[in-house]
Amino acid sequence: MRRMQSKPRADLTAQFEQIGFRYANIDGAVYWDESVRYEFSMGEIETIETATEELAGLSSDLVDRIVASEALLTTLQIPTHAWDLIAESWKRRDASLYGRFDFAYEEAQPPKLLEYNADTPTSLFEASVVQWFWLEQLIARGDLPKGSDQFNSLHEKLIARWGTMASLPFVHLACQTDYVEDLSTVEYLADCANQAGLQSAVIGMEDIGLKGQGFVDRSGRAVNSLFKLYPWEWMLADEFGKSEAMHHTRFIEPPWKMLLSNKGILALLWEQEPNHPNLLPCYFEREHEANTMGKRYARKPLFSREGNNIELVDGNQSIVGLNGGYGAEGFIRQQLCMLPNFAGYFPVIGSWVVGEEAAGMSIREDCSPITSNLARFIPHVITGDD
Amino acid sequence: MSARKKNFGRRLPPKPPKIITNAPDGLSNGSGLKGVKRSEWIALGVLGASVLGVFAVAEGVNQHTECSPPPQASALNTADSSANCRSSGSSHGGGGGGWGGWGSKGSSSSGAHFGGFGAAGGGHGGGGGE
């Protein structure tokens, strides 16, 4: 894994406009940064791919355990009114579309799982499409060797995955449409669904209405299948989250995925597979074992996004993420594993799964060891075999 | 490893997503979204020299510091990065903003009640993605 300077394309604006990439810069700050790239060997990619599929399997095993245990559901602070919803969806094995494992990775070391974004992962469009076109164009222009490759079959796998959901002839995709990243993500997923033969409509969360025992959109069409880029814990806290309609709607991601988006699973996975090479020692903060890590740990809320309310503690030093109001449900302590430091830039590996298959990789780089929503997306390339 | 690894390089013929033509408000060719004017979008595409807000390692506290502009910005030789610092409180897609006012949308003529989703996200200062 090497961080290399890279020549940005001169016609970025035209390129982005052509593919509909609307957030290369956000709030006036660079988000997509192709002035550098990360280079990997195929061996390194295989290591990441193997870890990803291994953890996807372990996660499914864990869902089985949690669904059968009221104690674990309580430990994860899952609202009781959601227990049946989760169990029903797991019993039916409602299909998951995608997820992203975030790893700390250094050459010659096993990737270490920092968290699993199982519910509402973003940076999908840029991972699947934007960095692929970047690769093709750099090869065509001679800036990368012919035969250069990328860990990226996201586009094909997403279409294929939607194709397995053919029993859902019409799917609504909802998000908070004021956020361009979120809207672009659902538009992209809608397009993949369309290419798989499904019909779709993109709507705002506020455009979901309750009528009788079902949801409808503003045109009155029944919302039978709903992809929602809106966290499950928020869904459940909202007014409609307790309605009977929740039981008459097929959700993507399904309710059982809310278990895996909870950072408490990092402790449960460690309990389930102690000393697994891709896991870090991790405990619930209230557990006695949490103290065994001394003063070198990451403290993470059970529910948190974009690095908010995460604290890295190393002896008498600590780094604290932005306050996003998370933490009321409790914390875990995970053994401190710092991201590699490339001249002040800290890359986190996002390894994608579609279903349970590893499907690609994205790299976000922050100048803080805590990856925040200020992190930039850096494209990657596979350059060698070993 | 399985032979599947070789699939990394075997993609379907490139097919740009059709989201360009599905943009809201009848906009096309990536010309923008609600709240993002076309002129702003083009500017953002190349002029975004900026500075990231970071936390420095400090004893027990978080300190907001500055770091240098990304090299891409200087490579594009555009904006004055010193003028584009982003505060630590800002977030992708804008600040919180809230999702209040659902009640104002009320019921539709179809008899459905709207506004029961979306409220919880308002207090978190960003979109629902992660």
Boltz contact constraints between the chains, C-beta under 6 A:
constraints:
  - contact:
      token1: [A, 8]
      token2: [B, 72]
      max_distance: 6.0
  - contact:
      token1: [A, 8]
      token2: [B, 75]
      max_distance: 6.0
  - contact:
      token1: [A, 12]
      token2: [B, 45]
      max_distance: 6.0
  - contact:
      token1: [A, 13]
      token2: [B, 42]
      max_distance: 6.0
  - contact:
      token1: [A, 13]
      token2: [B, 45]
      max_distance: 6.0
  - contact:
      token1: [A, 13]
      token2: [B, 46]
      max_distance: 6.0
  - contact:
      token1: [A, 16]
      token2: [B, 45]
      max_distance: 6.0
  - contact:
      token1: [A, 17]
      token2: [B, 30]
      max_distance: 6.0
  - contact:
      token1: [A, 19]
      token2: [B, 16]
      max_distance: 6.0
  - contact:
      token1: [A, 20]
      token2: [B, 19]
      max_distance: 6.0
  - contact:
      token1: [A, 20]
      token2: [B, 20]
      max_distance: 6.0
  - contact:
      token1: [A, 20]
      token2: [B, 30]
      max_distance: 6.0
  - contact:
      token1: [A, 22]
      token2: [B, 30]
      max_distance: 6.0
  - contact:
      token1: [A, 24]
      token2: [B, 45]
      max_distance: 6.0
  - contact:
      token1: [A, 25]
      token2: [B, 44]
      max_distance: 6.0
  - contact:
      token1: [A, 25]
      token2: [B, 48]
      max_distance: 6.0
  - contact:
      token1: [A, 26]
      token2: [B, 92]
      max_distance: 6.0
  - contact:
      token1: [A, 27]
      token2: [B, 86]
      max_distance: 6.0
  - contact:
      token1: [A, 27]
      token2: [B, 90]
      max_distance: 6.0
  - contact:
      token1: [A, 28]
      token2: [B, 48]
      max_distance: 6.0
  - contact:
      token1: [A, 28]
      token2: [B, 50]
      max_distance: 6.0
  - contact:
      token1: [A, 28]
      token2: [B, 84]
      max_distance: 6.0
  - contact:
      token1: [A, 29]
      token2: [B, 50]
      max_distance: 6.0
  - contact:
      token1: [A, 29]
      token2: [B, 86]
      max_distance: 6.0
  - contact:
      token1: [A, 30]
      token2: [B, 48]
      max_distance: 6.0
  - contact:
      token1: [A, 30]
      token2: [B, 50]
      max_distance: 6.0
  - contact:
      token1: [A, 30]
      token2: [B, 70]
      max_distance: 6.0
  - contact:
      token1: [A, 30]
      token2: [B, 72]
      max_distance: 6.0
  - contact:
      token1: [A, 30]
      token2: [B, 73]
      max_distance: 6.0
  - contact:
      token1: [A, 33]
      token2: [B, 70]
      max_distance: 6.0
  - contact:
      token1: [A, 33]
      token2: [B, 72]
      max_distance: 6.0
  - contact:
      token1: [A, 35]
      token2: [B, 71]
      max_distance: 6.0
  - contact:
      token1: [A, 35]
      token2: [B, 72]
      max_distance: 6.0
  - contact:
      token1: [A, 35]
      token2: [B, 75]
      max_distance: 6.0
  - contact:
      token1: [A, 46]
      token2: [B, 1]
      max_distance: 6.0
  - contact:
      token1: [A, 46]
      token2: [B, 5]
      max_distance: 6.0
  - contact:
      token1: [A, 117]
      token2: [B, 130]
      max_distance: 6.0
  - contact:
      token1: [A, 120]
      token2: [B, 128]
      max_distance: 6.0
  - contact:
      token1: [A, 120]
      token2: [B, 129]
      max_distance: 6.0
  - contact:
      token1: [A, 120]
      token2: [B, 130]
      max_distance: 6.0
  - contact:
      token1: [A, 122]
      token2: [B, 129]
      max_distance: 6.0
  - contact:
      token1: [A, 149]
      token2: [B, 8]
      max_distance: 6.0
  - contact:
      token1: [A, 149]
      token2: [B, 9]
      max_distance: 6.0
  - contact:
      token1: [A, 151]
      token2: [B, 8]
      max_distance: 6.0
  - contact:
      token1: [A, 153]
      token2: [B, 7]
      max_distance: 6.0
  - contact:
      token1: [A, 156]
      token2: [B, 12]
      max_distance: 6.0
  - contact:
      token1: [A, 176]
      token2: [B, 121]
      max_distance: 6.0
  - contact:
      token1: [A, 176]
      token2: [B, 127]
      max_distance: 6.0
  - contact:
      token1: [A, 176]
      token2: [B, 128]
      max_distance: 6.0
  - contact:
      token1: [A, 179]
      token2: [B, 93]
      max_distance: 6.0
  - contact:
      token1: [A, 179]
      token2: [B, 127]
      max_distance: 6.0
  - contact:
      token1: [A, 180]
      token2: [B, 33]
      max_distance: 6.0
  - contact:
      token1: [A, 180]
      token2: [B, 93]
      max_distance: 6.0
  - contact:
      token1: [A, 181]
      token2: [B, 92]
      max_distance: 6.0
  - contact:
      token1: [A, 181]
      token2: [B, 93]
      max_distance: 6.0
  - contact:
      token1: [A, 181]
      token2: [B, 129]
      max_distance: 6.0
  - contact:
      token1: [A, 182]
      token2: [B, 127]
      max_distance: 6.0
  - contact:
      token1: [A, 182]
      token2: [B, 129]
      max_distance: 6.0
  - contact:
      token1: [A, 187]
      token2: [B, 19]
      max_distance: 6.0
  - contact:
      token1: [A, 187]
      token2: [B, 22]
      max_distance: 6.0
  - contact:
      token1: [A, 188]
      token2: [B, 17]
      max_distance: 6.0
  - contact:
      token1: [A, 188]
      token2: [B, 19]
      max_distance: 6.0
  - contact:
      token1: [A, 191]
      token2: [B, 17]
      max_distance: 6.0
  - contact:
      token1: [A, 191]
      token2: [B, 18]
      max_distance: 6.0
  - contact:
      token1: [A, 191]
      token2: [B, 19]
      max_distance: 6.0
  - contact:
      token1: [A, 205]
      token2: [B, 117]
      max_distance: 6.0
  - contact:
      token1: [A, 205]
      token2: [B, 118]
      max_distance: 6.0
  - contact:
      token1: [A, 206]
      token2: [B, 118]
      max_distance: 6.0
  - contact:
      token1: [A, 208]
      token2: [B, 117]
      max_distance: 6.0
  - contact:
      token1: [A, 209]
      token2: [B, 112]
      max_distance: 6.0
  - contact:
      token1: [A, 209]
      token2: [B, 113]
      max_distance: 6.0
  - contact:
      token1: [A, 209]
      token2: [B, 114]
      max_distance: 6.0
  - contact:
      token1: [A, 210]
      token2: [B, 113]
      max_distance: 6.0
  - contact:
      token1: [A, 210]
      token2: [B, 116]
      max_distance: 6.0
  - contact:
      token1: [A, 211]
      token2: [B, 111]
      max_distance: 6.0
  - contact:
      token1: [A, 211]
      token2: [B, 112]
      max_distance: 6.0
  - contact:
      token1: [A, 216]
      token2: [B, 112]
      max_distance: 6.0
  - contact:
      token1: [A, 220]
      token2: [B, 110]
      max_distance: 6.0
  - contact:
      token1: [A, 229]
      token2: [B, 128]
      max_distance: 6.0
  - contact:
      token1: [A, 229]
      token2: [B, 129]
      max_distance: 6.0
  - contact:
      token1: [A, 230]
      token2: [B, 128]
      max_distance: 6.0
  - contact:
      token1: [A, 231]
      token2: [B, 128]
      max_distance: 6.0
  - contact:
      token1: [A, 234]
      token2: [B, 120]
      max_distance: 6.0
  - contact:
      token1: [A, 234]
      token2: [B, 121]
      max_distance: 6.0
  - contact:
      token1: [A, 237]
      token2: [B, 120]
      max_distance: 6.0
  - contact:
      token1: [A, 238]
      token2: [B, 116]
      max_distance: 6.0
  - contact:
      token1: [A, 238]
      token2: [B, 117]
      max_distance: 6.0
  - contact:
      token1: [A, 238]
      token2: [B, 119]
      max_distance: 6.0
  - contact:
      token1: [A, 238]
      token2: [B, 120]
      max_distance: 6.0
  - contact:
      token1: [A, 239]
      token2: [B, 116]
      max_distance: 6.0
  - contact:
      token1: [A, 240]
      token2: [B, 116]
      max_distance: 6.0
  - contact:
      token1: [A, 240]
      token2: [B, 117]
      max_distance: 6.0
  - contact:
      token1: [A, 305]
      token2: [B, 130]
      max_distance: 6.0
  - contact:
      token1: [A, 316]
      token2: [B, 59]
      max_distance: 6.0
  - contact:
      token1: [A, 317]
      token2: [B, 57]
      max_distance: 6.0
  - contact:
      token1: [A, 317]
      token2: [B, 59]
      max_distance: 6.0
  - contact:
      token1: [A, 318]
      token2: [B, 60]
      max_distance: 6.0
  - contact:
      token1: [A, 319]
      token2: [B, 55]
      max_distance: 6.0
  - contact:
      token1: [A, 319]
      token2: [B, 57]
      max_distance: 6.0
  - contact:
      token1: [A, 320]
      token2: [B, 62]
      max_distance: 6.0
  - contact:
      token1: [A, 324]
      token2: [B, 124]
      max_distance: 6.0
  - contact:
      token1: [A, 325]
      token2: [B, 123]
      max_distance: 6.0
  - contact:
      token1: [A, 367]
      token2: [B, 52]
      max_distance: 6.0
  - contact:
      token1: [A, 367]
      token2: [B, 54]
      max_distance: 6.0
  - contact:
      token1: [A, 367]
      token2: [B, 67]
      max_distance: 6.0
  - contact:
      token1: [A, 368]
      token2: [B, 54]
      max_distance: 6.0
  - contact:
      token1: [A, 368]
      token2: [B, 55]
      max_distance: 6.0
  - contact:
      token1: [A, 373]
      token2: [B, 91]
      max_distance: 6.0
  - contact:
      token1: [A, 373]
      token2: [B, 92]
      max_distance: 6.0
  - contact:
      token1: [A, 374]
      token2: [B, 52]
      max_distance: 6.0
